[in-house]
Amino acid sequence: MKNEKEIDKLLAIMAELRSESGCPWDRQQTMESLKPFVIEEAYEVVEAIDGGDTGKVCEELGDLLLQIVFQAQIAEEAGAFSFDDVVAAINDKLLRRHPHVFGKEKADSAEEVLHRWEQIKKSENGRERHSILQGLPRDLPALLKAHRLQDRAARVGFDWEHLSQVLEKVEEELGEFRQALEEKDGEQIEGEFGDVLFALVNLSRFIKVSPEDALRKTISRFISRFQHIEEYAFREGIELHTLSLQEMDRLWNEAKELERQ
């Protein structure tokens, strides 16, 4: 195997793991059973990127690649497709969707590229898409899905022109949410709360902030600061619930100061 390319070596290892003399666990897996691992590994790549450790990013990308190779091996055994088919399909797609690079068309801006990209996608595979909003994964995280939907609509001009308009829309939705709270209508409260979140996602596009990344990082900070409170209680030998809200707030601010330092 020393003279083989690394990807060929990986494919050979996976084929051996799935063989009669291979690993019982690997042989037992199906496309369905591996779905959680695909999602988990993708998120671990994102976490590694956030951490800024390129060595960790490299490792996690390898784990994600393993899931792709695993799925392709199972498919090949079933006579559906092979890893080479997966690679060929993405090669063809990249060439087809970049006529301004590999063809005679021209595109002078990223906006032009995206507009042309949507036109190409609408007619791919011989199926004319009836909506530019089609094609997003059903189970995409809600914040990310909202961002992608708004971005697609904006590509054809369905968008605000100025940041001030977006901020006004956020205020408008907050006003409607407050009114729903006053009326104590549970269904309306949920709907208006969703509208507030959707408006905030739209705001994130205008200020070029990923809502998914922003919330994930806020969650990480919350965990770090709350664990600082827990560590204090542990050191002092007291139950967490016996701390007053004022004491917890003091420790929370202490954790924030430590972050800044």
C-alpha positions in Angstrom: 0.0 0.0 0.0 3.0 2.3 0.4 2.9 3.3 -3.3 -0.8 4.0 -3.4 -2.3 7.4 -3.2 -3.7 8.1 0.3 -7.3 8.2 -1.0 -6.8 4.8 -2.6 -5.4 3.5 0.7 -8.5 4.9 2.5 -10.9 3.2 0.0 -9.0 -0.1 0.4 -9.1 0.1 4.2 -12.9 0.7 4.1 -13.5 -2.1 1.7 -11.5 -4.4 4.0 -13.5 -3.2 7.1 -16.7 -4.1 5.3 -15.5 -7.5 4.0 -16.3 -10.9 5.5 -13.1 -10.9 7.4 -13.5 -7.2 8.5 -15.0 -5.4 11.5 -18.3 -6.7 12.8 -19.5 -3.2 13.6 -18.5 -1.7 10.3 -20.2 -4.6 8.4 -23.4 -4.0 10.4 -23.8 -0.3 9.4 -26.3 1.0 6.8 -26.8 4.4 5.1 -29.6 5.0 7.6 -27.6 4.0 10.7 -24.7 6.3 9.7 -26.8 9.5 9.3 -26.2 10.7 12.9 -22.4 10.3 12.4 -22.5 12.4 9.2 -24.2 15.2 11.0 -22.0 14.9 14.1 -18.7 14.9 12.1 -19.8 18.0 10.1 -20.5 19.9 13.3 -17.1 18.8 14.7 -15.5 20.3 11.7 -17.3 23.6 12.3 -16.2 23.5 16.0 -12.6 22.9 15.1 -12.7 25.8 12.6 -14.1 28.0 15.4 -11.3 26.9 17.7 -8.7 28.1 15.2 -6.6 24.9 15.5 -5.7 23.9 12.0 -4.4 20.5 13.1 -7.7 19.8 14.7 -9.5 21.0 11.5 -7.4 18.6 9.5 -8.3 15.7 11.8 -12.0 16.4 11.8 -12.1 16.8 8.0 -10.6 13.3 7.8 -13.4 12.0 10.1 -16.0 13.7 7.8 -14.3 12.2 4.7 -14.5 8.8 6.3 -18.3 9.1 6.5 -18.4 9.9 2.8 -16.2 6.9 1.9 -18.3 4.7 4.3 -21.5 5.7 2.5 -20.0 5.2 -0.9 -18.7 1.7 0.0 -22.2 0.7 1.2 -23.7 2.0 -2.0 -21.1 0.3 -4.2 -21.9 -3.1 -2.5 -25.6 -2.5 -3.3 -24.7 -1.7 -6.9 -26.0 1.9 -6.6 -22.9 4.0 -7.1 -19.2 4.1 -6.2 -16.8 6.7 -4.6 -15.6 7.5 -8.1 -19.2 8.2 -9.1 -19.4 10.7 -6.2 -16.2 12.4 -7.3 -17.2 12.5 -11.0 -20.6 14.0 -10.1 -19.2 16.9 -8.1 -16.5 17.5 -10.8 -19.2 17.7 -13.4 -21.3 20.0 -11.2 -18.4 22.4 -10.6 -17.6 22.6 -14.2 -21.3 23.1 -15.2 -21.9 25.8 -12.6 -18.8 27.8 -13.3 -19.1 28.7 -17.0 -17.4 32.0 -16.3 -14.3 30.0 -15.3 -14.4 26.9 -17.5 -16.5 28.3 -20.3 -16.9 31.4 -22.4 -19.2 33.3 -20.1 -18.1 36.2 -18.0 -18.9 37.3 -14.5 -17.4 40.5 -13.0 -18.9 40.2 -9.5 -19.9 37.6 -6.9 -23.5 38.8 -7.3 -23.4 37.9 -11.0 -22.0 34.5 -10.2 -24.8 33.8 -7.7 -27.5 34.9 -10.1 -26.1 32.6 -12.8 -25.7 29.8 -10.3 -29.4 29.9 -9.5 -30.4 29.9 -13.2 -28.2 26.8 -13.8 -29.6 25.0 -10.7 -33.2 25.6 -11.8 -32.8 23.5 -14.9 -30.3 20.9 -13.8 -31.0 17.2 -14.1 -33.8 17.9 -16.6 -36.1 19.1 -13.9 -37.2 22.7 -14.0 -37.5 24.0 -10.5 -40.7 26.0 -9.8 -39.1 27.9 -7.0 -35.7 29.2 -6.2 -36.4 28.3 -2.6 -36.5 24.6 -3.4 -33.6 22.3 -2.7 -32.6 23.2 0.8 -32.4 20.2 3.2 -35.6 19.7 5.2 -33.7 19.2 8.4 -31.3 22.1 8.1 -31.1 24.0 11.4 -33.8 26.7 11.5 -31.6 29.7 11.8 -29.3 28.6 9.0 -32.3 27.7 6.8 -33.9 31.1 7.4 -30.6 32.7 6.4 -30.3 30.6 3.2 -33.9 31.2 2.2 -33.6 35.0 2.6 -30.3 35.0 0.7 -31.9 33.2 -2.2 -34.9 35.5 -2.3 -32.5 38.5 -2.2 -30.7 37.3 -5.3 -33.7 38.1 -7.4 -34.3 41.4 -5.7 -36.7 40.5 -2.9 -34.8 42.4 -0.2 -34.5 45.7 1.7 -32.2 48.3 0.3 -30.9 49.9 3.5 -29.9 48.6 6.9 -32.3 51.2 8.5 -35.2 49.5 6.8 -34.2 46.2 8.3 -33.9 47.7 11.8 -37.3 49.2 11.4 -38.7 45.8 10.5 -37.1 44.3 13.6 -38.8 47.0 15.7 -42.1 46.4 14.0 -42.0 42.7 14.7 -41.0 43.3 18.3 -44.1 45.6 18.7 -46.3 42.9 17.3 -44.8 40.4 19.7 -45.4 42.7 22.6 -49.0 43.1 21.5 -49.4 39.3 21.3 -48.1 39.0 24.8 -50.6 41.5 26.1 -53.4 39.6 24.4 -52.1 36.3 25.9 -52.8 34.4 22.7 -50.5 31.4 22.8 -50.6 30.6 19.0 -50.2 34.3 18.1 -47.3 34.6 20.6 -45.5 31.7 18.9 -46.1 33.1 15.5 -44.9 36.6 16.4 -41.9 35.3 18.2 -41.0 33.4 15.0 -41.3 36.6 13.0 -38.9 38.4 15.4 -36.4 35.6 14.9 -36.8 35.7 11.2 -36.3 39.5 11.2 -33.2 39.2 13.3 -31.8 36.6 10.8 -32.5 39.1 8.0 -30.6 41.7 10.0 -27.7 39.3 10.4 -27.4 39.1 6.6 -27.1 42.9 6.3 -24.4 43.1 8.9 -22.7 40.0 7.4 -22.9 37.9 10.6 -23.9 34.2 10.4 -26.8 33.8 12.9 -25.9 30.2 13.4 -22.3 31.0 14.2 -23.2 33.9 16.4 -25.7 31.9 18.5 -23.3 29.0 18.8 -20.5 31.2 20.1 -23.0 32.9 22.5 -23.9 29.4 23.8 -20.2 28.6 24.3 -19.8 31.7 26.3 -22.9 30.9 28.4 -21.5 27.5 29.2 -18.1 28.8 30.1 -19.5 31.5 32.4 -22.1 29.3 34.0 -19.5 26.7 34.7 -17.4 29.4 36.4 -20.3 29.8 38.8 -20.5 26.0 39.3 -16.8 25.8 40.0 -17.1 28.5 42.7 -19.9 26.6 44.4 -17.9 23.4 44.3 -14.8 25.1 45.8 -16.8 26.6 48.6 -18.6 23.3 49.3 -22.1 24.8 48.8 -25.1 23.8 46.8 -25.5 25.9 43.6 -29.2 26.7 44.3 -28.3 28.3 47.6 -26.4 31.2 45.8 -28.5 34.3 45.5 -29.2 35.8 42.1 -27.0 38.8 43.0 -24.1 36.4 43.9 -24.5 34.5 40.6 -24.6 37.8 38.7 -21.3 38.9 40.4 -19.6 35.6 39.4 -21.0 35.8 35.9 -19.4 39.3 35.5 -16.2 37.9 37.0 -16.2 35.2 34.3 -16.7 37.9 31.6 -13.8 39.8 32.9 -11.6 36.7 32.9 -12.5 36.2 29.2 -11.4 39.8 28.4 -8.1 39.2 30.1 
